[in-house]
């Protein structure tokens, strides 16, 4: 996949999933083991989204990590993301 916007949104999706898992831990307040499992899984998923972002959301031209994709040009080299 070469679409940097799609990659950025996948990472956001993974982070959101982590938050959902964290939230779902509230359903297990009476069950400490399940509560801890959900908390740990949620944090791991959230961190995975951040790490994934660092690994795959990069400028196709200069390889700089962009993080949040603003506009259609790389803030480091000024090239357009879509142009290859
Ligand atoms: Zn660049």
PDB file of the backbone (N, CA, C, O) and the ligand in Angstrom, with CONECT records:
HET     ZN  A 101       1
ATOM      1  N   UNK A   1       0.842  -1.188   0.000  1.00  0.00           N
ATOM      2  CA  UNK A   1       0.000   0.000   0.000  1.00  0.00           C
ATOM      3  C   UNK A   1       0.887   1.251   0.000  1.00  0.00           C
ATOM      4  O   UNK A   1       1.784   1.381   0.832  1.00  0.00           O
ATOM      5  N   UNK A   2       0.629   2.169  -0.938  1.00  0.00           N
ATOM      6  CA  UNK A   2       1.481   3.351  -1.035  1.00  0.00           C
ATOM      7  C   UNK A   2       0.785   4.608  -0.545  1.00  0.00           C
ATOM      8  O   UNK A   2       1.412   5.658  -0.407  1.00  0.00           O
ATOM      9  N   UNK A   3      -0.512   4.503  -0.282  1.00  0.00           N
ATOM     10  CA  UNK A   3      -1.260   5.681   0.143  1.00  0.00           C
ATOM     11  C   UNK A   3      -0.939   6.028   1.593  1.00  0.00           C
ATOM     12  O   UNK A   3      -1.315   5.304   2.515  1.00  0.00           O
ATOM     13  N   UNK A   4      -0.239   7.142   1.781  1.00  0.00           N
ATOM     14  CA  UNK A   4       0.213   7.529   3.119  1.00  0.00           C
ATOM     15  C   UNK A   4      -0.956   7.902   4.021  1.00  0.00           C
ATOM     16  O   UNK A   4      -0.884   7.736   5.239  1.00  0.00           O
ATOM     17  N   UNK A   5      -2.046   8.410   3.416  1.00  0.00           N
ATOM     18  CA  UNK A   5      -3.212   8.779   4.223  1.00  0.00           C
ATOM     19  C   UNK A   5      -3.862   7.526   4.804  1.00  0.00           C
ATOM     20  O   UNK A   5      -4.263   7.499   5.968  1.00  0.00           O
ATOM     21  N   UNK A   6      -3.959   6.471   3.955  1.00  0.00           N
ATOM     22  CA  UNK A   6      -4.531   5.205   4.412  1.00  0.00           C
ATOM     23  C   UNK A   6      -3.683   4.631   5.540  1.00  0.00           C
ATOM     24  O   UNK A   6      -4.221   4.134   6.529  1.00  0.00           O
ATOM     25  N   UNK A   7      -2.359   4.695   5.399  1.00  0.00           N
ATOM     26  CA  UNK A   7      -1.463   4.186   6.441  1.00  0.00           C
ATOM     27  C   UNK A   7      -1.674   4.936   7.754  1.00  0.00           C
ATOM     28  O   UNK A   7      -1.758   4.332   8.823  1.00  0.00           O
ATOM     29  N   UNK A   8      -1.758   6.277   7.653  1.00  0.00           N
ATOM     30  CA  UNK A   8      -1.939   7.100   8.849  1.00  0.00           C
ATOM     31  C   UNK A   8      -3.245   6.737   9.548  1.00  0.00           C
ATOM     32  O   UNK A   8      -3.311   6.686  10.777  1.00  0.00           O
ATOM     33  N   UNK A   9      -4.306   6.481   8.735  1.00  0.00           N
ATOM     34  CA  UNK A   9      -5.599   6.157   9.334  1.00  0.00           C
ATOM     35  C   UNK A   9      -5.605   4.761   9.944  1.00  0.00           C
ATOM     36  O   UNK A   9      -6.295   4.519  10.935  1.00  0.00           O
ATOM     37  N   UNK A  10      -4.838   3.839   9.358  1.00  0.00           N
ATOM     38  CA  UNK A  10      -4.729   2.498   9.942  1.00  0.00           C
ATOM     39  C   UNK A  10      -4.136   2.612  11.349  1.00  0.00           C
ATOM     40  O   UNK A  10      -4.608   1.965  12.284  1.00  0.00           O
ATOM     41  N   UNK A  11      -3.098   3.439  11.488  1.00  0.00           N
ATOM     42  CA  UNK A  11      -2.458   3.634  12.793  1.00  0.00           C
ATOM     43  C   UNK A  11      -3.433   4.243  13.797  1.00  0.00           C
ATOM     44  O   UNK A  11      -3.483   3.834  14.957  1.00  0.00           O
ATOM     45  N   UNK A  12      -4.209   5.231  13.332  1.00  0.00           N
ATOM     46  CA  UNK A  12      -5.220   5.833  14.200  1.00  0.00           C
ATOM     47  C   UNK A  12      -6.232   4.770  14.620  1.00  0.00           C
ATOM     48  O   UNK A  12      -6.666   4.722  15.771  1.00  0.00           O
ATOM     49  N   UNK A  13      -6.598   3.915  13.654  1.00  0.00           N
ATOM     50  CA  UNK A  13      -7.551   2.842  13.934  1.00  0.00           C
ATOM     51  C   UNK A  13      -7.035   1.888  14.998  1.00  0.00           C
ATOM     52  O   UNK A  13      -7.777   1.480  15.891  1.00  0.00           O
ATOM     53  N   UNK A  14      -5.737   1.529  14.897  1.00  0.00           N
ATOM     54  CA  UNK A  14      -5.139   0.626  15.888  1.00  0.00           C
ATOM     55  C   UNK A  14      -5.144   1.278  17.267  1.00  0.00           C
ATOM     56  O   UNK A  14      -5.438   0.624  18.267  1.00  0.00           O
ATOM     57  N   UNK A  15      -4.814   2.578  17.316  1.00  0.00           N
ATOM     58  CA  UNK A  15      -4.818   3.311  18.597  1.00  0.00           C
ATOM     59  C   UNK A  15      -6.223   3.376  19.182  1.00  0.00           C
ATOM     60  O   UNK A  15      -6.411   3.219  20.389  1.00  0.00           O
ATOM     61  N   UNK A  16      -7.217   3.611  18.307  1.00  0.00           N
ATOM     62  CA  UNK A  16      -8.616   3.663  18.752  1.00  0.00           C
ATOM     63  C   UNK A  16      -9.033   2.315  19.330  1.00  0.00           C
ATOM     64  O   UNK A  16      -9.725   2.239  20.345  1.00  0.00           O
ATOM     65  N   UNK A  17      -8.589   1.240  18.648  1.00  0.00           N
ATOM     66  CA  UNK A  17      -8.892  -0.105  19.108  1.00  0.00           C
ATOM     67  C   UNK A  17      -8.337  -0.298  20.529  1.00  0.00           C
ATOM     68  O   UNK A  17      -9.001  -0.873  21.391  1.00  0.00           O
ATOM     69  N   UNK A  18      -7.125   0.186  20.753  1.00  0.00           N
ATOM     70  CA  UNK A  18      -6.509   0.108  22.077  1.00  0.00           C
ATOM     71  C   UNK A  18      -7.339   0.829  23.117  1.00  0.00           C
ATOM     72  O   UNK A  18      -7.506   0.340  24.234  1.00  0.00           O
ATOM     73  N   UNK A  19      -7.870   2.011  22.746  1.00  0.00           N
ATOM     74  CA  UNK A  19      -8.704   2.778  23.665  1.00  0.00           C
ATOM     75  C   UNK A  19      -9.997   2.030  23.958  1.00  0.00           C
ATOM     76  O   UNK A  19     -10.469   2.004  25.094  1.00  0.00           O
ATOM     77  N   UNK A  20     -10.575   1.408  22.898  1.00  0.00           N
ATOM     78  CA  UNK A  20     -11.813   0.631  23.083  1.00  0.00           C
ATOM     79  C   UNK A  20     -11.575  -0.523  24.057  1.00  0.00           C
ATOM     80  O   UNK A  20     -12.399  -0.792  24.931  1.00  0.00           O
ATOM     81  N   UNK A  21     -10.420  -1.210  23.891  1.00  0.00           N
ATOM     82  CA  UNK A  21     -10.091  -2.322  24.792  1.00  0.00           C
ATOM     83  C   UNK A  21      -9.908  -1.801  26.219  1.00  0.00           C
ATOM     84  O   UNK A  21     -10.357  -2.427  27.180  1.00  0.00           O
ATOM     85  N   UNK A  22      -9.243  -0.648  26.347  1.00  0.00           N
ATOM     86  CA  UNK A  22      -9.057  -0.031  27.672  1.00  0.00           C
ATOM     87  C   UNK A  22     -10.410   0.276  28.311  1.00  0.00           C
ATOM     88  O   UNK A  22     -10.625   0.009  29.493  1.00  0.00           O
ATOM     89  N   UNK A  23     -11.317   0.841  27.516  1.00  0.00           N
ATOM     90  CA  UNK A  23     -12.661   1.172  28.003  1.00  0.00           C
ATOM     91  C   UNK A  23     -13.410  -0.086  28.434  1.00  0.00           C
ATOM     92  O   UNK A  23     -14.120  -0.105  29.439  1.00  0.00           O
ATOM     93  N   UNK A  24     -13.221  -1.154  27.621  1.00  0.00           N
ATOM     94  CA  UNK A  24     -13.960  -2.379  27.908  1.00  0.00           C
ATOM     95  C   UNK A  24     -13.498  -3.001  29.227  1.00  0.00           C
ATOM     96  O   UNK A  24     -14.212  -3.815  29.812  1.00  0.00           O
ATOM     97  N   UNK A  25     -12.301  -2.618  29.697  1.00  0.00           N
ATOM     98  CA  UNK A  25     -11.831  -3.134  30.984  1.00  0.00           C
ATOM     99  C   UNK A  25     -12.744  -2.678  32.117  1.00  0.00           C
ATOM    100  O   UNK A  25     -12.809  -3.315  33.168  1.00  0.00           O
ATOM    101  N   UNK A  26     -13.449  -1.568  31.895  1.00  0.00           N
ATOM    102  CA  UNK A  26     -14.376  -1.059  32.916  1.00  0.00           C
ATOM    103  C   UNK A  26     -15.528  -2.030  33.165  1.00  0.00           C
ATOM    104  O   UNK A  26     -16.162  -2.005  34.220  1.00  0.00           O
ATOM    105  N   UNK A  27     -15.786  -2.888  32.174  1.00  0.00           N
ATOM    106  CA  UNK A  27     -16.850  -3.876  32.315  1.00  0.00           C
ATOM    107  C   UNK A  27     -16.444  -4.997  33.267  1.00  0.00           C
ATOM    108  O   UNK A  27     -17.281  -5.782  33.712  1.00  0.00           O
ATOM    109  N   UNK A  28     -15.132  -5.061  33.577  1.00  0.00           N
ATOM    110  CA  UNK A  28     -14.630  -6.142  34.428  1.00  0.00           C
ATOM    111  C   UNK A  28     -14.128  -5.620  35.778  1.00  0.00           C
ATOM    112  O   UNK A  28     -13.171  -6.157  36.337  1.00  0.00           O
ATOM    113  N   UNK A  29     -14.771  -4.582  36.295  1.00  0.00           N
ATOM    114  CA  UNK A  29     -14.322  -4.012  37.561  1.00  0.00           C
ATOM    115  C   UNK A  29     -14.422  -5.017  38.703  1.00  0.00           C
ATOM    116  O   UNK A  29     -13.686  -4.928  39.685  1.00  0.00           O
ATOM    117  N   UNK A  30     -15.345  -5.982  38.565  1.00  0.00           N
ATOM    118  CA  UNK A  30     -15.504  -6.987  39.605  1.00  0.00           C
ATOM    119  C   UNK A  30     -14.549  -8.155  39.453  1.00  0.00           C
ATOM    120  O   UNK A  30     -14.430  -8.992  40.347  1.00  0.00           O
ATOM    121  N   UNK A  31     -13.867  -8.209  38.311  1.00  0.00           N
ATOM    122  CA  UNK A  31     -12.978  -9.330  38.011  1.00  0.00           C
ATOM    123  C   UNK A  31     -11.571  -8.795  37.749  1.00  0.00           C
ATOM    124  O   UNK A  31     -11.263  -8.338  36.648  1.00  0.00           O
ATOM    125  N   UNK A  32     -10.719  -8.858  38.780  1.00  0.00           N
ATOM    126  CA  UNK A  32      -9.407  -8.205  38.675  1.00  0.00           C
ATOM    127  C   UNK A  32      -8.527  -8.791  37.577  1.00  0.00           C
ATOM    128  O   UNK A  32      -7.795  -8.054  36.917  1.00  0.00           O
ATOM    129  N   UNK A  33      -8.588 -10.113  37.372  1.00  0.00           N
ATOM    130  CA  UNK A  33      -7.743 -10.739  36.349  1.00  0.00           C
ATOM    131  C   UNK A  33      -8.128 -10.221  34.964  1.00  0.00           C
ATOM    132  O   UNK A  33      -7.271  -9.795  34.190  1.00  0.00           O
ATOM    133  N   UNK A  34      -9.447 -10.261  34.659  1.00  0.00           N
ATOM    134  CA  UNK A  34      -9.926  -9.762  33.370  1.00  0.00           C
ATOM    135  C   UNK A  34      -9.635  -8.269  33.224  1.00  0.00           C
ATOM    136  O   UNK A  34      -9.314  -7.793  32.135  1.00  0.00           O
ATOM    137  N   UNK A  35      -9.752  -7.542  34.328  1.00  0.00           N
ATOM    138  CA  UNK A  35      -9.491  -6.098  34.326  1.00  0.00           C
ATOM    139  C   UNK A  35      -8.047  -5.834  33.915  1.00  0.00           C
ATOM    140  O   UNK A  35      -7.785  -4.986  33.062  1.00  0.00           O
ATOM    141  N   UNK A  36      -7.110  -6.560  34.523  1.00  0.00           N
ATOM    142  CA  UNK A  36      -5.692  -6.376  34.197  1.00  0.00           C
ATOM    143  C   UNK A  36      -5.389  -6.805  32.761  1.00  0.00           C
ATOM    144  O   UNK A  36      -4.626  -6.144  32.057  1.00  0.00           O
ATOM    145  N   UNK A  37      -5.998  -7.926  32.331  1.00  0.00           N
ATOM    146  CA  UNK A  37      -5.770  -8.400  30.962  1.00  0.00           C
ATOM    147  C   UNK A  37      -6.210  -7.326  29.959  1.00  0.00           C
ATOM    148  O   UNK A  37      -5.491  -7.029  29.005  1.00  0.00           O
ATOM    149  N   UNK A  38      -7.401  -6.748  30.182  1.00  0.00           N
ATOM    150  CA  UNK A  38      -7.907  -5.716  29.269  1.00  0.00           C
ATOM    151  C   UNK A  38      -7.031  -4.469  29.312  1.00  0.00           C
ATOM    152  O   UNK A  38      -6.761  -3.863  28.275  1.00  0.00           O
ATOM    153  N   UNK A  39      -6.587  -4.083  30.507  1.00  0.00           N
ATOM    154  CA  UNK A  39      -5.739  -2.899  30.629  1.00  0.00           C
ATOM    155  C   UNK A  39      -4.428  -3.097  29.868  1.00  0.00           C
ATOM    156  O   UNK A  39      -4.006  -2.229  29.104  1.00  0.00           O
ATOM    157  N   UNK A  40      -3.790  -4.251  30.085  1.00  0.00           N
ATOM    158  CA  UNK A  40      -2.502  -4.535  29.438  1.00  0.00           C
ATOM    159  C   UNK A  40      -2.678  -4.632  27.920  1.00  0.00           C
ATOM    160  O   UNK A  40      -1.907  -4.041  27.165  1.00  0.00           O
ATOM    161  N   UNK A  41      -3.701  -5.384  27.475  1.00  0.00           N
ATOM    162  CA  UNK A  41      -3.968  -5.525  26.037  1.00  0.00           C
ATOM    163  C   UNK A  41      -4.239  -4.162  25.398  1.00  0.00           C
ATOM    164  O   UNK A  41      -3.744  -3.861  24.311  1.00  0.00           O
ATOM    165  N   UNK A  42      -5.036  -3.344  26.094  1.00  0.00           N
ATOM    166  CA  UNK A  42      -5.379  -2.013  25.576  1.00  0.00           C
ATOM    167  C   UNK A  42      -4.151  -1.149  25.423  1.00  0.00           C
ATOM    168  O   UNK A  42      -3.978  -0.478  24.406  1.00  0.00           O
ATOM    169  N   UNK A  43      -3.277  -1.163  26.453  1.00  0.00           N
ATOM    170  CA  UNK A  43      -2.063  -0.341  26.408  1.00  0.00           C
ATOM    171  C   UNK A  43      -1.130  -0.846  25.307  1.00  0.00           C
ATOM    172  O   UNK A  43      -0.552  -0.047  24.570  1.00  0.00           O
ATOM    173  N   UNK A  44      -0.981  -2.174  25.192  1.00  0.00           N
ATOM    174  CA  UNK A  44      -0.120  -2.758  24.158  1.00  0.00           C
ATOM    175  C   UNK A  44      -0.633  -2.375  22.768  1.00  0.00           C
ATOM    176  O   UNK A  44       0.145  -1.977  21.901  1.00  0.00           O
ATOM    177  N   UNK A  45      -1.958  -2.500  22.561  1.00  0.00           N
ATOM    178  CA  UNK A  45      -2.545  -2.170  21.260  1.00  0.00           C
ATOM    179  C   UNK A  45      -2.335  -0.698  20.930  1.00  0.00           C
ATOM    180  O   UNK A  45      -2.011  -0.343  19.797  1.00  0.00           O
ATOM    181  N   UNK A  46      -2.524   0.160  21.943  1.00  0.00           N
ATOM    182  CA  UNK A  46      -2.353   1.597  21.745  1.00  0.00           C
ATOM    183  C   UNK A  46      -0.901   1.917  21.367  1.00  0.00           C
ATOM    184  O   UNK A  46      -0.648   2.674  20.430  1.00  0.00           O
ATOM    185  N   UNK A  47       0.052   1.327  22.113  1.00  0.00           N
ATOM    186  CA  UNK A  47       1.471   1.545  21.820  1.00  0.00           C
ATOM    187  C   UNK A  47       1.840   0.990  20.450  1.00  0.00           C
ATOM    188  O   UNK A  47       2.651   1.578  19.735  1.00  0.00           O
ATOM    189  N   UNK A  48       1.237  -0.153  20.083  1.00  0.00           N
ATOM    190  CA  UNK A  48       1.497  -0.751  18.768  1.00  0.00           C
ATOM    191  C   UNK A  48       1.088   0.223  17.664  1.00  0.00           C
ATOM    192  O   UNK A  48       1.778   0.345  16.652  1.00  0.00           O
ATOM    193  N   UNK A  49      -0.031   0.912  17.861  1.00  0.00           N
ATOM    194  CA  UNK A  49      -0.490   1.904  16.885  1.00  0.00           C
ATOM    195  C   UNK A  49       0.514   3.032  16.729  1.00  0.00           C
ATOM    196  O   UNK A  49       0.776   3.495  15.619  1.00  0.00           O
ATOM    197  N   UNK A  50       1.083   3.479  17.868  1.00  0.00           N
ATOM    198  CA  UNK A  50       2.073   4.563  17.841  1.00  0.00           C
ATOM    199  C   UNK A  50       3.355   4.088  17.146  1.00  0.00           C
ATOM    200  O   UNK A  50       3.921   4.804  16.320  1.00  0.00           O
ATOM    201  N   UNK A  51       3.810   2.864  17.492  1.00  0.00           N
ATOM    202  CA  UNK A  51       5.032   2.314  16.895  1.00  0.00           C
ATOM    203  C   UNK A  51       4.842   2.108  15.395  1.00  0.00           C
ATOM    204  O   UNK A  51       5.721   2.429  14.596  1.00  0.00           O
ATOM    205  N   UNK A  52       3.667   1.563  15.021  1.00  0.00           N
ATOM    206  CA  UNK A  52       3.328   1.340  13.618  1.00  0.00           C
ATOM    207  C   UNK A  52       3.384   2.658  12.854  1.00  0.00           C
ATOM    208  O   UNK A  52       3.862   2.724  11.722  1.00  0.00           O
ATOM    209  N   UNK A  53       2.876   3.715  13.513  1.00  0.00           N
ATOM    210  CA  UNK A  53       2.890   5.044  12.921  1.00  0.00           C
ATOM    211  C   UNK A  53       4.326   5.463  12.600  1.00  0.00           C
ATOM    212  O   UNK A  53       4.604   5.967  11.512  1.00  0.00           O
ATOM    213  N   UNK A  54       5.245   5.247  13.566  1.00  0.00           N
ATOM    214  CA  UNK A  54       6.647   5.617  13.363  1.00  0.00           C
ATOM    215  C   UNK A  54       7.288   4.809  12.243  1.00  0.00           C
ATOM    216  O   UNK A  54       8.146   5.312  11.517  1.00  0.00           O
ATOM    217  N   UNK A  55       6.862   3.533  12.104  1.00  0.00           N
ATOM    218  CA  UNK A  55       7.489   2.655  11.119  1.00  0.00           C
ATOM    219  C   UNK A  55       6.964   2.906   9.706  1.00  0.00           C
ATOM    220  O   UNK A  55       7.750   3.003   8.763  1.00  0.00           O
ATOM    221  N   UNK A  56       5.632   3.013   9.550  1.00  0.00           N
ATOM    222  CA  UNK A  56       5.087   3.041   8.192  1.00  0.00           C
ATOM    223  C   UNK A  56       4.663   4.406   7.682  1.00  0.00           C
ATOM    224  O   UNK A  56       4.573   4.600   6.469  1.00  0.00           O
ATOM    225  N   UNK A  57       4.393   5.383   8.590  1.00  0.00           N
ATOM    226  CA  UNK A  57       3.968   6.694   8.078  1.00  0.00           C
ATOM    227  C   UNK A  57       5.206   7.540   7.801  1.00  0.00           C
ATOM    228  O   UNK A  57       5.612   8.371   8.613  1.00  0.00           O
ATOM    229  N   UNK A  58       5.792   7.302   6.631  1.00  0.00           N
ATOM    230  CA  UNK A  58       7.007   8.015   6.242  1.00  0.00           C
ATOM    231  C   UNK A  58       6.848   8.602   4.850  1.00  0.00           C
ATOM    232  O   UNK A  58       6.104   8.080   4.020  1.00  0.00           O
ATOM    233  N   UNK A  59       7.558   9.695   4.608  1.00  0.00           N
ATOM    234  CA  UNK A  59       7.541  10.328   3.299  1.00  0.00           C
ATOM    235  C   UNK A  59       8.135   9.360   2.280  1.00  0.00           C
ATOM    236  O   UNK A  59       9.212   8.814   2.517  1.00  0.00           O
ATOM    237  N   UNK A  60       7.456   9.131   1.145  1.00  0.00           N
ATOM    238  CA  UNK A  60       7.980   8.207   0.133  1.00  0.00           C
ATOM    239  C   UNK A  60       9.213   8.763  -0.574  1.00  0.00           C
ATOM    240  O   UNK A  60       9.891   8.032  -1.296  1.00  0.00           O
ATOM    241  N   UNK A  61       9.508  10.030  -0.379  1.00  0.00           N
ATOM    242  CA  UNK A  61      10.639  10.652  -1.081  1.00  0.00           C
ATOM    243  C   UNK A  61      11.895  10.719  -0.214  1.00  0.00           C
ATOM    244  O   UNK A  61      12.962  10.262  -0.625  1.00  0.00           O
ATOM    245  N   UNK A  62      11.766  11.295   0.999  1.00  0.00           N
ATOM    246  CA  UNK A  62      12.963  11.478   1.827  1.00  0.00           C
ATOM    247  C   UNK A  62      12.986  10.517   3.010  1.00  0.00           C
ATOM    248  O   UNK A  62      13.994  10.434   3.711  1.00  0.00           O
ATOM    249  N   UNK A  63      11.886   9.785   3.246  1.00  0.00           N
ATOM    250  CA  UNK A  63      11.878   8.802   4.322  1.00  0.00           C
ATOM    251  C   UNK A  63      11.678   9.391   5.706  1.00  0.00           C
ATOM    252  O   UNK A  63      11.797   8.674   6.700  1.00  0.00           O
ATOM    253  N   UNK A  64      11.379  10.675   5.796  1.00  0.00           N
ATOM    254  CA  UNK A  64      11.164  11.293   7.104  1.00  0.00           C
ATOM    255  C   UNK A  64       9.864  10.814   7.727  1.00  0.00           C
ATOM    256  O   UNK A  64       8.872  10.597   7.032  1.00  0.00           O
ATOM    257  N   UNK A  65       9.880  10.652   9.055  1.00  0.00           N
ATOM    258  CA  UNK A  65       8.651  10.297   9.744  1.00  0.00           C
ATOM    259  C   UNK A  65       7.771  11.524   9.807  1.00  0.00           C
ATOM    260  O   UNK A  65       8.212  12.581  10.259  1.00  0.00           O
ATOM    261  N   UNK A  66       6.519  11.398   9.357  1.00  0.00           N
ATOM    262  CA  UNK A  66       5.633  12.550   9.264  1.00  0.00           C
ATOM    263  C   UNK A  66       4.684  12.634  10.448  1.00  0.00           C
ATOM    264  O   UNK A  66       4.314  13.730  10.869  1.00  0.00           O
ATOM    265  N   UNK A  67       4.282  11.478  10.994  1.00  0.00           N
ATOM    266  CA  UNK A  67       3.380  11.494  12.139  1.00  0.00           C
ATOM    267  C   UNK A  67       1.985  11.840  11.707  1.00  0.00           C
ATOM    268  O   UNK A  67       1.255  10.981  11.212  1.00  0.00           O
ATOM    269  N   UNK A  68       1.601  13.081  11.886  1.00  0.00           N
ATOM    270  CA  UNK A  68       0.289  13.510  11.431  1.00  0.00           C
ATOM    271  C   UNK A  68       0.448  14.094  10.032  1.00  0.00           C
ATOM    272  O   UNK A  68       1.306  14.943   9.787  1.00  0.00           O
ATOM    273  N   UNK A  69      -0.403  13.617   9.117  1.00  0.00           N
ATOM    274  CA  UNK A  69      -0.292  14.044   7.726  1.00  0.00           C
ATOM    275  C   UNK A  69      -1.122  15.308   7.516  1.00  0.00           C
ATOM    276  O   UNK A  69      -2.352  15.267   7.533  1.00  0.00           O
ATOM    277  N   UNK A  70      -0.431  16.430   7.317  1.00  0.00           N
ATOM    278  CA  UNK A  70      -1.110  17.685   7.035  1.00  0.00           C
ATOM    279  C   UNK A  70      -0.893  18.028   5.566  1.00  0.00           C
ATOM    280  O   UNK A  70       0.234  17.982   5.074  1.00  0.00           O
ATOM    281  N   UNK A  71      -1.967  18.369   4.872  1.00  0.00           N
ATOM    282  CA  UNK A  71      -1.848  18.787   3.487  1.00  0.00           C
ATOM    283  C   UNK A  71      -1.351  17.662   2.597  1.00  0.00           C
ATOM    284  O   UNK A  71      -1.438  16.489   2.962  1.00  0.00           O
ATOM    285  N   UNK A  72      -0.831  18.016   1.433  1.00  0.00           N
ATOM    286  CA  UNK A  72      -0.426  17.004   0.467  1.00  0.00           C
ATOM    287  C   UNK A  72       1.080  16.990   0.263  1.00  0.00           C
ATOM    288  O   UNK A  72       1.586  16.220  -0.553  1.00  0.00           O
ATOM    289  N   UNK A  73       1.811  17.844   1.005  1.00  0.00           N
ATOM    290  CA  UNK A  73       3.266  17.900   0.824  1.00  0.00           C
ATOM    291  C   UNK A  73       4.011  17.542   2.099  1.00  0.00           C
ATOM    292  O   UNK A  73       3.542  17.800   3.208  1.00  0.00           O
ATOM    293  N   UNK A  74       5.183  16.941   1.917  1.00  0.00           N
ATOM    294  CA  UNK A  74       6.062  16.600   3.030  1.00  0.00           C
ATOM    295  C   UNK A  74       6.624  17.886   3.634  1.00  0.00           C
ATOM    296  O   UNK A  74       7.132  18.729   2.894  1.00  0.00           O
ATOM    297  N   UNK A  75       6.548  18.066   4.976  1.00  0.00           N
ATOM    298  CA  UNK A  75       7.090  19.294   5.592  1.00  0.00           C
ATOM    299  C   UNK A  75       8.621  19.331   5.581  1.00  0.00           C
ATOM    300  O   UNK A  75       9.214  20.375   5.854  1.00  0.00           O
ATOM    301  N   UNK A  76       9.263  18.206   5.271  1.00  0.00           N
ATOM    302  CA  UNK A  76      10.729  18.146   5.302  1.00  0.00           C
ATOM    303  C   UNK A  76      11.357  18.402   3.936  1.00  0.00           C
ATOM    304  O   UNK A  76      12.301  19.183   3.818  1.00  0.00           O
ATOM    305  N   UNK A  77      10.824  17.735   2.895  1.00  0.00           N
ATOM    306  CA  UNK A  77      11.436  17.900   1.579  1.00  0.00           C
ATOM    307  C   UNK A  77      10.544  18.650   0.605  1.00  0.00           C
ATOM    308  O   UNK A  77      10.995  19.012  -0.482  1.00  0.00           O
ATOM    309  N   UNK A  78       9.271  18.896   0.971  1.00  0.00           N
ATOM    310  CA  UNK A  78       8.379  19.680   0.125  1.00  0.00           C
ATOM    311  C   UNK A  78       7.775  18.935  -1.043  1.00  0.00           C
ATOM    312  O   UNK A  78       7.065  19.528  -1.856  1.00  0.00           O
ATOM    313  N   UNK A  79       8.049  17.617  -1.144  1.00  0.00           N
ATOM    314  CA  UNK A  79       7.493  16.826  -2.242  1.00  0.00           C
ATOM    315  C   UNK A  79       6.063  16.404  -1.899  1.00  0.00           C
ATOM    316  O   UNK A  79       5.696  16.281  -0.730  1.00  0.00           O
ATOM    317  N   UNK A  80       5.259  16.183  -2.961  1.00  0.00           N
ATOM    318  CA  UNK A  80       3.900  15.700  -2.742  1.00  0.00           C
ATOM    319  C   UNK A  80       3.928  14.214  -2.446  1.00  0.00           C
ATOM    320  O   UNK A  80       4.696  13.462  -3.046  1.00  0.00           O
ATOM    321  N   UNK A  81       3.065  13.789  -1.494  1.00  0.00           N
ATOM    322  CA  UNK A  81       3.046  12.378  -1.095  1.00  0.00           C
ATOM    323  C   UNK A  81       2.601  11.469  -2.233  1.00  0.00           C
ATOM    324  O   UNK A  81       3.158  10.392  -2.443  1.00  0.00           O
ATOM    325  N   UNK A  82       1.576  11.929  -2.971  1.00  0.00           N
ATOM    326  CA  UNK A  82       0.967  11.063  -3.977  1.00  0.00           C
ATOM    327  C   UNK A  82       1.866  10.878  -5.198  1.00  0.00           C
ATOM    328  O   UNK A  82       1.781   9.859  -5.884  1.00  0.00           O
ATOM    329  N   UNK A  83       2.722  11.856  -5.469  1.00  0.00           N
ATOM    330  CA  UNK A  83       3.592  11.776  -6.644  1.00  0.00           C
ATOM    331  C   UNK A  83       4.774  10.848  -6.336  1.00  0.00           C
ATOM    332  O   UNK A  83       5.422  10.965  -5.296  1.00  0.00           O
ATOM    333  N   UNK A  84       5.028   9.949  -7.246  1.00  0.00           N
ATOM    334  CA  UNK A  84       6.095   8.982  -6.961  1.00  0.00           C
ATOM    335  C   UNK A  84       7.161   9.072  -8.044  1.00  0.00           C
ATOM    336  O   UNK A  84       8.152   8.342  -7.997  1.00  0.00           O
TER     337      UNK A  84
HETATM  338 ZN    ZN A 101       9.871  14.131   2.361  1.00  0.00          ZN
END
